[in-house]
Amino acid sequence: MSAFGKHKRTHPVAHRRRGISRKFLQSRASGRGAIAAFLAVLGPGLLAGLSDDDPAGIATYSMLGADYGYRFLWMIPVSTLLLVYFHLVAVQIGTATGRGFVAVIRERWGRGVGYVAVIGLLFANFGTICAEYAGISAAASLIGIPSWISIPVAGILISVVVVLGSFHHVEGVLLVISSTLALYIVDGILARPDWSAVVHNSIVPHFPSTSAGWLAIAATLGTTLAPWGLAFIQSYAVDKKIKISDLRMERIDVIIGSLLTGVIGMAITIACAATLHPAGIHVESAQEVAISLRPLAGSFATVLFGTGLLGASLLAAAVVPLATAYSIAEGIGAPASLDLDARHFQLFYAIFIGVTVAAVSVVSLPNLPLIPLMFASQVVNAVLLPLHAIALQMLIRDPKIMGDLRPGRLSLGLGWMGVIVIIACISALAVSWITSNSDASVQRDVPAESSR
């Protein structure tokens, strides 16, 4: 136990009900059954990982495959490995301290730095939340439901589940929703890709030579390893009351969640590389992908893609506001938990509802230019990602914070290598933008052999 966690005080109305699944708690405590022990800690890694495959992520993977074929597939395994490492780091810090990311930042470097972290995450997260509700609207429109119905209804249902449900029930609903993302794997298989090209380009890196190519690389990294996801998994693991004795099983949860995130991202990219790229179809949204797949891969592929889009949007529309509520509440020292007593006013729930209502209102406005808002939020995410990764590395190497859980030199060295990769991708993108003469001169980096 770290000295950092010894001073933690629990709010009197926090954790009235156990966050860890009650059904498996007794089996885990008594040491009976590895499966029961795993099911008891299942959740943080799976939800944090799969929520990265949100509408913005689906659109990014789709454009990667449609514009560049199989050429940049290698970036997804690289991003997935970074996701595994930094999610494990975040969970380990949360377990050692009993605090979420912003709470640790606030106590380690002061309130000022904590407030800066909150403001940055709030701005970046809000554009992402708008993207989630835009994804709900797009998925609903595929079956003829107008956005003025689908968006408010989704916002109300998600808010009711989060505010009125216990941690255990909210987690159960989110895990069920997350299972719909498996449909993308089926879509990838139905596309009948060139598997030899898939294997080759997943292993052998091909680097872009234009700013458009570097944008695709940086966007793939940013959509897989999102700052809000790193903040969420740490706070959620604390809320779930993951203990040091649970870490071995929780690491399995994190690895499975991260690998599934990468597999789904690969499936989406492969499906578009095998169908849209040969046809020369460029897409800018997940909805366009679903519509474009109909004549190329059949109506069943469109249904699968649309259903997966709806599930991904609903999952992320709950997780990203939760990450925001955790961060803001931690930043000002208020209790942050899904098990707070909803019969009395709780700032945590008020923040969740506030950002949800704001996002629903913005997305519902007619003719609103959502793309600039989402783009601005992604720019902030690109800036926050290396800062967040560096902060995690500095925290986990601090013996006062980690105590006996401080990792060895090899693990820390690999982490700093990951930070260098992140900074290199963001820097390459910045340099390509600066050196680019004009937007008109930017051409897609697609050589004749790109599909190989």
WOCOR-V525967 format. One record per residue. N is the residue number from 0. PHI is phi as a letter, one per 40 degrees, with the letter a starting at -180 (none if undefined). OMEGA is omega as a letter, one per 40 degrees, with the letter a starting at -180 (* if undefined). NEAR is the number of other C-alpha atoms within 8 Angstrom. Layout:
N|PHI|OMEGA|NEAR + N|PHI|OMEGA|NEAR
This chain:
0|none|i|10 + 1|c|i|13 + 2|c|a|9 + 3|c|a|10 + 4|c|a|12 + 5|c|a|8 + 6|c|a|6 + 7|c|i|7 + 8|b|a|4 + 9|c|i|6 + 10|c|a|6 + 11|c|i|4 + 12|b|a|7 + 13|c|i|12 + 14|f|i|9 + 15|c|i|8 + 16|b|a|7 + 17|c|i|11 + 18|c|a|13 + 19|c|a|12 + 20|d|a|11 + 21|c|a|10 + 22|c|a|6 + 23|b|a|11 + 24|c|a|11 + 25|c|i|8 + 26|c|a|11 + 27|c|a|13 + 28|c|a|7 + 29|c|i|6 + 30|g|a|8 + 31|c|i|9 + 32|g|i|8 + 33|c|a|8 + 34|c|i|6 + 35|c|i|11 + 36|c|i|15 + 37|c|i|11 + 38|c|i|9 + 39|c|a|13 + 40|b|a|15 + 41|d|i|10 + 42|i|a|9 + 43|d|a|12 + 44|c|a|17 + 45|c|a|14 + 46|c|a|13 + 47|c|a|14 + 48|c|a|15 + 49|c|i|15 + 50|c|i|13 + 51|c|i|14 + 52|c|a|15 + 53|c|a|14 + 54|d|i|13 + 55|c|i|13 + 56|c|i|12 + 57|c|i|13 + 58|c|i|11 + 59|c|i|12 + 60|c|a|13 + 61|c|i|14 + 62|c|i|15 + 63|d|a|14 + 64|c|a|18 + 65|c|a|17 + 66|c|a|13 + 67|b|a|16 + 68|g|a|17 + 69|c|a|15 + 70|d|a|11 + 71|b|i|14 + 72|d|a|12 + 73|d|a|13 + 74|c|a|12 + 75|c|i|14 + 76|d|i|10 + 77|c|i|8 + 78|c|a|13 + 79|c|i|14 + 80|c|i|8 + 81|c|i|10 + 82|c|i|12 + 83|d|a|12 + 84|c|a|9 + 85|c|i|12 + 86|c|i|13 + 87|c|i|10 + 88|c|a|11 + 89|c|i|14 + 90|c|a|11 + 91|c|i|10 + 92|c|i|15 + 93|c|i|15 + 94|c|a|14 + 95|c|a|14 + 96|b|a|14 + 97|g|a|11 + 98|b|i|13 + 99|c|a|15 + 100|c|a|12 + 101|c|i|14 + 102|c|i|13 + 103|c|i|10 + 104|d|a|11 + 105|c|a|14 + 106|c|a|8 + 107|c|a|6 + 108|b|i|9 + 109|h|a|9 + 110|c|a|9 + 111|d|i|8 + 112|c|i|10 + 113|c|i|14 + 114|c|i|11 + 115|c|i|8 + 116|c|i|9 + 117|c|a|12 + 118|c|i|8 + 119|c|i|10 + 120|c|a|13 + 121|c|a|10 + 122|c|a|10 + 123|c|a|13 + 124|c|a|13 + 125|c|i|11 + 126|c|i|14 + 127|c|i|13 + 128|c|i|14 + 129|d|i|14 + 130|c|i|11 + 131|c|a|15 + 132|c|i|15 + 133|c|i|10 + 134|c|i|14 + 135|c|i|15 + 136|c|a|12 + 137|c|i|11 + 138|c|i|13 + 139|c|a|13 + 140|c|i|10 + 141|c|i|9 + 142|b|i|6 + 143|g|i|6 + 144|c|a|9 + 145|c|a|9 + 146|c|a|11 + 147|c|i|7 + 148|c|a|8 + 149|c|a|12 + 150|c|i|15 + 151|c|i|9 + 152|c|i|8 + 153|c|i|10 + 154|c|i|11 + 155|c|a|8 + 156|c|a|8 + 157|c|a|11 + 158|c|i|11 + 159|c|a|9 + 160|c|a|9 + 161|c|a|11 + 162|c|a|9 + 163|c|a|7 + 164|c|i|11 + 165|c|i|11 + 166|d|a|13 + 167|c|a|12 + 168|c|i|8 + 169|c|a|11 + 170|c|i|9 + 171|c|i|8 + 172|c|a|8 + 173|c|i|10 + 174|c|i|11 + 175|c|i|8 + 176|c|a|11 + 177|c|a|13 + 178|c|a|7 + 179|c|a|11 + 180|c|i|13 + 181|c|i|9 + 182|c|i|11 + 183|c|i|13 + 184|c|i|12 + 185|c|i|9 + 186|d|i|14 + 187|c|i|14 + 188|c|a|10 + 189|c|a|9 + 190|c|i|12 + 191|f|a|8 + 192|c|i|11 + 193|c|a|7 + 194|c|i|6 + 195|c|i|6 + 196|c|i|10 + 197|c|a|12 + 198|c|a|8 + 199|d|a|9 + 200|c|i|15 + 201|c|a|13 + 202|b|a|7 + 203|c|a|7 + 204|c|i|9 + 205|b|a|8 + 206|c|i|5 + 207|c|i|8 + 208|b|i|7 + 209|b|i|11 + 210|c|i|12 + 211|c|i|10 + 212|c|i|11 + 213|c|i|14 + 214|c|i|9 + 215|c|i|11 + 216|c|a|11 + 217|c|i|11 + 218|c|i|9 + 219|c|i|15 + 220|c|a|12 + 221|c|a|12 + 222|c|i|12 + 223|c|a|15 + 224|b|a|14 + 225|c|i|11 + 226|d|a|11 + 227|c|i|11 + 228|c|i|14 + 229|c|i|13 + 230|c|a|14 + 231|c|a|14 + 232|c|i|14 + 233|c|a|16 + 234|c|a|14 + 235|c|i|10 + 236|c|i|13 + 237|c|i|13 + 238|c|i|11 + 239|c|i|11 + 240|g|i|9 + 241|c|a|13 + 242|b|i|7 + 243|d|i|7 + 244|c|i|5 + 245|c|a|9 + 246|c|a|11 + 247|c|i|7 + 248|c|a|10 + 249|c|i|13 + 250|c|i|10 + 251|c|i|8 + 252|d|a|15 + 253|c|a|15 + 254|c|i|10 + 255|c|i|10 + 256|c|a|14 + 257|c|a|15 + 258|c|i|10 + 259|c|i|10 + 260|d|i|14 + 261|c|i|13 + 262|c|i|9 + 263|c|i|13 + 264|c|i|12 + 265|c|a|11 + 266|c|i|13 + 267|c|a|16 + 268|c|a|18 + 269|c|a|15 + 270|d|a|16 + 271|c|i|16 + 272|c|a|18 + 273|c|a|14 + 274|b|a|13 + 275|c|a|15 + 276|c|i|15 + 277|c|a|9 + 278|c|i|6 + 279|g|a|8 + 280|c|i|10 + 281|b|a|9 + 282|b|i|10 + 283|b|i|7 + 284|a|i|8 + 285|c|i|15 + 286|c|i|11 + 287|c|i|9 + 288|c|a|11 + 289|d|a|13 + 290|c|a|8 + 291|c|a|10 + 292|c|a|14 + 293|d|a|12 + 294|c|a|7 + 295|c|a|8 + 296|b|i|12 + 297|g|a|9 + 298|c|a|9 + 299|c|i|8 + 300|c|i|13 + 301|c|i|13 + 302|c|i|9 + 303|c|a|12 + 304|c|i|12 + 305|c|i|12 + 306|c|i|11 + 307|c|i|13 + 308|c|i|16 + 309|c|i|12 + 310|c|i|12 + 311|c|a|17 + 312|c|i|14 + 313|c|i|14 + 314|c|a|13 + 315|c|i|13 + 316|c|i|12 + 317|c|a|10 + 318|c|a|12 + 319|c|i|14 + 320|c|i|13 + 321|c|i|10 + 322|d|i|13 + 323|c|a|14 + 324|c|i|13 + 325|d|a|14 + 326|c|a|15 + 327|c|i|12 + 328|c|i|13 + 329|c|a|13 + 330|c|a|14 + 331|b|i|7 + 332|g|i|7 + 333|c|i|9 + 334|c|a|11 + 335|b|a|12 + 336|a|i|10 + 337|c|i|10 + 338|b|i|12 + 339|c|a|11 + 340|c|a|9 + 341|c|i|9 + 342|c|i|4 + 343|b|a|5 + 344|c|i|7 + 345|b|a|9 + 346|c|a|9 + 347|d|i|13 + 348|c|i|11 + 349|c|i|9 + 350|c|i|11 + 351|d|a|13 + 352|c|a|9 + 353|c|a|8 + 354|c|i|10 + 355|c|i|12 + 356|c|i|9 + 357|c|a|8 + 358|c|i|12 + 359|c|i|13 + 360|c|a|8 + 361|c|a|9 + 362|c|a|13 + 363|c|a|9 + 364|c|a|7 + 365|c|i|5 + 366|f|i|4 + 367|c|i|7 + 368|c|a|6 + 369|c|a|8 + 370|d|i|6 + 371|c|i|7 + 372|c|a|9 + 373|c|i|12 + 374|c|i|9 + 375|c|i|10 + 376|c|i|14 + 377|c|i|12 + 378|c|i|8 + 379|c|i|11 + 380|c|i|12 + 381|c|i|10 + 382|c|a|8 + 383|c|a|11 + 384|d|i|13 + 385|c|i|11 + 386|c|i|8 + 387|c|a|9 + 388|c|i|10 + 389|c|i|10 + 390|c|i|8 + 391|c|i|11 + 392|c|a|12 + 393|c|a|8 + 394|c|a|10 + 395|c|i|13 + 396|c|a|10 + 397|c|a|9 + 398|c|i|10 + 399|c|i|8 + 400|c|a|14 + 401|c|a|17 + 402|f|a|11 + 403|c|a|7 + 404|c|i|8 + 405|c|a|10 + 406|c|a|8 + 407|c|a|6 + 408|c|a|6 + 409|c|i|6 + 410|c|i|8 + 411|c|i|11 + 412|c|i|8 + 413|c|i|8 + 414|c|i|11 + 415|c|i|10 + 416|c|i|8 + 417|c|i|9 + 418|c|i|11 + 419|c|i|8 + 420|c|i|8 + 421|c|a|11 + 422|c|i|9 + 423|c|i|8 + 424|c|a|11 + 425|c|a|10 + 426|c|i|8 + 427|c|i|9 + 428|c|a|12 + 429|c|a|8 + 430|c|a|8 + 431|c|i|11 + 432|c|a|8 + 433|c|a|7 + 434|c|i|6 + 435|c|a|10 + 436|c|a|6 + 437|a|i|6 + 438|c|a|6 + 439|c|a|5 + 440|c|a|7 + 441|c|i|10 + 442|b|i|7 + 443|c|a|9 + 444|c|a|10 + 445|b|i|8 + 446|c|a|5 + 447|c|a|5 + 448|c|a|6 + 449|c|a|10 + 450|c|i|10 + 451|c|*|8
